[in-house]
Amino acid sequence: MLEWVLREAASRAEMRYASMHVSGSNVGAKRLYERMGFRTKNVQRSRFMAWLFGEKEWNYMIHEG
């Protein structure tokens, strides 16, 4: 599904990038997304996300192109 999203985004001139937040403890998912061309733009910490999901650190990842 993610490959489809990236193809769709690439086919639209107005789409500059795709982005997502990945849990800081989900190292396997982060590695997978990096292999697909995503990079971590920044790491965010949130008390709200910690309360909601039990994870306070999130990687904001983008795929350009």
N, C-alpha and C positions, 0 to 999 in steps of 0.2 A: 504494500500500500504506500509506503514512504517513497519507493522508487517512482510510483505513478504520480505522487504529489510533486516530486522534483521535476519530472518531465513536464507536467502541466505548468508549473511555475516558469520553467525555461521557455515554454512556448508563448508566454505572454510578456509583451514588452514592458507593461507597467509593473510587473513583479520583479523586484531587484534581488530579493533573497527569501529564503524560508528560515524560520527560527523555531526554537523549542526550549523548554526548560527540562533539564535532566537532574534527577536526584544526585546529590554529591556522593552518596554511598553506592550508587549503581554503576560501578566501574565497568562492568561488561557492556552495558548499554552505551556508555560514553565511548568506549573503544569501537563498538559497532558503528556508531554515528560518525566517528572520526574517519573510519575506513570508507564511509559513504561520502566523504568530502565536507563534513561539518567541522567547525572549529569553535572552541570556547571563546566567546567574546569577553565575558566576565563571570565572576562567581558572586552570587548574591546570597545574603543571609536574611532570613525572615522569621520573626517570632510567630507570625500568623501561619506561615507554611509549616513551621514546626508543630504548632498546635493542631493544624488540620491534618497533616500527613505524617507527623512524627519525624520529619527531616527538616533541619534548619538551613542547610547549605544546598544551593541549586546552581548548576552550571547553565548559563544562558548561551546556547549554541546556535550558530547561523551557518547557512549554506548559501554562498553567493554564486551567481552564474546560472 
